[in-house]
């Protein structure tokens, strides 16, 4: 742009992100740290991808050195007096869908067993059904399979009979293309460093996200505290039944609770925003009689079946480090 031109052409398709009253700082494309403002523009109108601007806004002056490829940063906006309104743009999600996944398990009890009491178990069917969710305080079989979607789920559409369908997990939504290489990266079997944790949390913060929890396996759960010996405390996890105590670290980019998960791959570490992810029931788990209906018969068969999907919003609120050494 020469020193008097007032029509600023922005990258095709990005004009929708600008509005009347925007104050834009212009930086040279080579100024990657955004140190020196060449000039400021005041946007007075927008037509597709062309901004009509007032040159040299504020304390700056028009310059002849604005070149193709230079960077515009939106600093603020001021609506003019007696203006009606400025319609904001709407962000289109890049991965707005997932599929549902059916989970079920059946329990078979013979007629004789259904009438017997052994080992202090008065109802064997109830006992076995309960184990699908809870096994003496441990995660039951169906709960474990649902839990595993987070780490291992792949989004596979339900095709022709037999119609298997699978829900995508964390890595379906959080990738280098939806976040960045600072959010998602591999250590290539090298040891975890404190700077790696800060790198992901900094990327999340800089993208306007928030990390509330770090999830890892046993090796990394022991290693992380060694980085934060003077900046660590024990707090309650109020969103979990029983409000257990968990470890919380204090970093330059905020506090994060560190959780051990026995299903987490040993060489991976996940950075989560607890308010932006979770499982959604299509049909909640339900206990159903398959055979017997509690009447005299050859036995009883009951099953528990449910259909669920995993949802994750704002991928830039998340991160993951993979292939971390679990020996150093």
Secondary structure, 3 states (H helix, E strand, C coil): CCCCCCEEECCCCCHHHCCCCEEEEEECCCCCCCCCCCEEEEEEEEECCEEEEECCCCCCCCCCCCCCCCEEEEEEECCCCCCCCCCCCCCCCCCCCCCCEEEEEEEEEEHHHHCCCECCECCHHHHHHHHCCEECCEECHHHHHHHHHHHHCCCECCCCCCCCCECCCHHHHCCCCCCCCCCEEECCCCCCCHHHHHHHHHHHHHCCCCCCEEEECHHHHHHHHHHCCCCEEEEECCCCCCCCEEEEEEECCEEEEEEECCCCCCCCEEEECCCCEEEEEEEEEEEEEEECCCCCCCEEEEEEEEEEEEEECCHHHCEEEECCCCCC
